[in-house]
Amino acid sequence: MAAPTMDRPTSAAPAAVQTLTIAKALNNGLRASMEANPKVIVMGEDVGKLGGVFRITDGLQKDFGEQRVLDTPLSESGIIGTAVGLAIRGYRPVCEIQFDGFIFPGFDQIVSQVAKLHYRTQGRLKLPMVIRVPFGGGIGAVEHHSESPESYFAHTAGLKVVACSNPADAYWMIQQAIDCDDPVLFFEPKRRYYEKGEVDTTAAPGPLFRSRTLTTGSDVTIVTYGPSVRTSLDAAAAAAEEGRSLEVVDLRTLSPLDLAPVYESVRRTGRLIVVTEAPSESSISSEIAAKVQEECFYSLQAPVLRVTGFDTPYPPSKLEEEFLPDLDRVLHAVDRSLAW
């Protein structure tokens, strides 16, 4: 696959440290990419005049016009298929899938065309396109609005898959994904959209496809991504009050998986807990557990444990608090791991 340009600085955003929500950071990142490259096009259902259901694209059509911010028909297959043609012609389309569960009508296009054209043409064609997917639960939504479908795409050769978890990553990662010459599935934690954090628009961003250690610890390693990062950090803070030291690693990249920091951490702590909203069966969490067992077998002092969503369809919103990993479930896993 083509090597991405991962560290392009942008001069479009104000040169200052700002406190932004994840939603606003994504908006600013999209704006910076559109200002830097006239070939960047945003497209999706209600992304123009409405600014998207979560207002991620708010104001972009007003500033860049209807030729570059396109309100599409309600057809995910059509959105993805049109983006494939645009990418082949040299554009860099950014598609918004309104909710995670709506991606499945476009699934055939993604796995049959988007993922394979570069390989099928022996590198003659590139598909520099981004598919933005608000994912996960916790917003009290109806059916098909709270899915965690990332494992389908991480399993598919030819796709890059990333997940941001904070405003700084949201701002930089969306720009880096747009710069990448490979197709990128860009998962955004919708229940964290309005959480705030500092964004330094003058700092050089780290590489896109790299994990990051957020807190250092000596007792247990927690690996997580997307909406579960905040849950894991809260668990680390709560555990610290009881004298337990947890190290939290944010994967950031789900395909390719960057597990070198995880291996290094597990070799020190001897324990690993994987936290994710997605069901555990045949998942990213099971892949991490298998690889850590292969690479760190003699360092493990306890089995790799997983705190995940349950292996059921996502429940009605009144039951989602029972489905989603929370502070108590993570701390219970910590107790189980340390009891070995």
N, C-alpha and C positions, 0 to 999 in steps of 0.2 A: 504494500500500500504506500501511497505517497507520504512523504514526511511533512508534517504540518509546520507552519510558521507559528511558533508558540509565544514569542516574546515581543511582538510588535507593540511599542508604546503608542498611545494615542494622545493627540494634542487637542481633541475635540472637547473633552470635559474640562471644567474649571480646574486650575492648578491649585488644589487645596484638599485638605482632609475634610470630608463631609460626613455627617451622620445621616444615613439613608436607610429606608426599608429595602428588603430584597426586591420588592416590586419596582421601586424607583431606581434601584441600582441596575436592574435589567433594562428598564426603559432608557436610562442614560447610556448603558453599554450598547444597546441597539442604535441609539442616536449617533454615538461616536463612530460606529462601524459604517453607518449610512453616510455620514459626512466624509469619512475617509475614502470611501469607495462607492462610486455611482452605480456599480454593478450589484450592490446589495439591495435585494427586494424583500419586503415583508408581505406575507400573504396568509389568509385564513378567514374563518367565519367571524365577522364583526370586529376585525382588527382595525378597521379604518375609522369611520365616524364615531363608533362607540368606544374605540380604544381597547377592545377586548373585554371579556367578562370580568377579568381581574385588573383591567386598566393598565396592563403591561405595555401596550402600544399606544397609550394615550398621547395625543398631540402629534404623532408621527405623520399621519396622513395630512394634517393641516400644514406641516412644515415641509414635507417632501412630495406631496401631491399624490393623486390617485394612480399615477403610473408606477409608483414605487411602493405604495402601501395599498394592497388590493383586498377589497372585501369580496370573498369568493362565494360561490354557491355552497349549500350544505352538502358537501360531498368530499369526504376525506380521501377517497381514492382519486378523485379528480384533482384535489389540491396537490397530493404527492406526485401524481403522474405529470401534472403541468410543471411542477418544480424540477422533475427529472429532465424534461425538455429544456427548461431554462438553464439548468446547470450545464448541460451538454453544449449549449450555445454561449457559455462563458459568463453567465450570471451567477450570483451567489444567493440563491433564495433562502429565506428563513420562513419556514412554515409553522404556524401555530395550530396545534391540536387543542381544541377548546377545553376538553377534559380528558383525562387518561383513558377512560373506558371508550372514548370515541375513536381511539386510534385503530381499532380492529377492522373497520371498513377499509382502511388504508393498508392493512397488514400485508396483503398480497403484493402491492406495489413496493413496499419497503423491503420485504425479504426476497422477492423474486427479481426486482429490477434495481432498486437503490443499492442493495448490498452486493450485487453481482456484476454490474456493468464494467467496473474497473478491471476486475479479474477476467471477465469474459472477453474483453477487448485487448487483453494482454497489455494493459496500461495505456492504451491509446486514448481512452476516454476517462476523464476525472469527473467526479460528482461532488463538487464543493457545496453541499447543502446542509442546512441545520433543520431539524424537526424538534420544535419546542413542545414539551409535554408537562403540563401541571399534573403532579401525581401525588398519591397518598390520600389518607383520610383525615378525619378530625375536623371537618367543617359542617357536619350535619347535613350532608347532601343526600340526594335520592340515588337510586340504583344507577350504576355505570358512571358515577362521578367521583369514585374514591378508590380506584384500582391502583395496584402497584405492578405494572406489567414489564418491569425492566429486565427480568430474567429472559423473557422471550428474545429480546434484542441483543443482550449480552451473549446469548447462545449462538447468534447468527454471525457467521464469518463475513467480514467485509464491512461491518458497522463499527463505529466508535460510539461508546455510551458513557456519558458523564452525568453527574448529579451535583449541583451546588447546594450549599447549606447555610450560607451567610451572605450579607450584602457585598463584601469585598470580592468573594469568589464569584458571585453573580455578575458583578460589573466586568471583571476581567475575563472570566471563563466564556461568557457569551461572545465576546469579541474574538477570543482565541479560537472558539469553535467555528465562527464565521470565516476566519482566516484559513482554517484547515482545508486541505484539498480533498479530504475524505468525507463521506457523509457522517454526520454526528447526530445521535439522539441526545437531546439536552433535557434532562429531567429536572423539574423545578418543584420544590416542596410547597404545595399550595397553602397548607395551613400555617406556614412560616412566612408567607409573603409580606406580612406587615410587621415583622420583627425588625428591630433597628440595629445598626452597627456602623462602625467607622469604615469609610472607604477613602483610601489615599489614591487619588487619580494620577499622581505623579510618580508613584512607586513602580519599579519594574516588577511585573507579575512573575510568579514562578511558572514552571512548565505546566501545561494543561493536563497531561496524562500522568500525574503523580499524586500519590497519597500524601497526607500531611498529619503529623502528630500534633494534637491540640493541647493535651495536658500530659505531663510526664508522671509516671508512677512506678511502683516497684512490686505491687502485689498481684494485680490482675490487669490484663490487656483487654480493652473493649474496642472492637472494630465495628464501624457503622458508616452510614452515609445519609444524605438527604434529610428528611424530617426527623429521623431518629437521632441525629447528632445532638440536638438540643436536649433530648431526653437523656442521652448518655452523659452529657456534661453535667446535667442536674444530678444524675446518679453519682458521678465522681465527687461533686461537691458534698452531697449528703453522706457518702461513704467516708470522706475526709473527716467529718465531724465525729465519726466512730473510730478514727485512727487507722482507716484503711486507705491505701494509696492506689488509685486506678489510673491507668494510662489510656487515653482515648485517641484513636486513630480514625480520621475522616478519610474514607477511601477516595472520594471525589471522582475517581475514574473506575467504571465498572467493566469496561472492555476497551483497552486492555487493563486487566487488574495489575495494580502496582503493589505487590505484597512484600517487597523487600523491607520496608519499615515495620511491617507486621511481624515478619520472621525475627527481625532484630529485637523487637519488643518482647515477643513470646520467649525468646531464649533467655531474657532477663527475668521475666515475671513467672514463667512456667505455667501460665494459665491464660485462656482465651475465652471471651464471650463475644458472640456476633449478635448485633442488634439491628433489626430491620422490620419494617411494617409488612413486607411481602411474606406470603406463606413459605414454609420451610421446605416443602417437597420439591426436589429437583430445581434448586434455586441458587442464587449467588451466595447465600449463606452456606449452603451445603458444599459448594465449590471451595469456598474459603476454608471450611472445616477440613476438607479432604487434603487440600494443598498444605495447610499448616501441619497436619498429621504426618504428611510425607516428609516435609522439610525440617520439622522441629520435634520429631518423635521422642528423642532422648532428652529433650528439655522439658517436655510436658509433665507437670505434676498432677494434672487432673484432666479428664476428658474435655474436649472443646464443647462448650455449651452454646445453645442458640436461643435467643429471645426474639420471637417473630410473630407475625400475624398467624392466625390458625389456618389449617388447610380446609377452608370452607369458602364459598362465595362471600364477598364482603357483605356484612349484615346490614339490616336497617339502621338508620342513624341513631336510634335510641339505644342500640346495643353496641355502638362502635367503641365506646370506652372499655368494654370488656374484650374487644378484639385487638385493639392497638397495644403494643408494648408501652408500659408506663414505668414510672420510677420504682414502684413496688416490685414489679416483675424483674426488672434489671437487678435490683438489690438482692432479691431472692436468689437469682442466678449467681451473684457474687458470693452469697453465703454458701450455696451448694458447692461452688468451685473451691472455696477456701476450706471446706469441710473434708476434702479428700486428703 
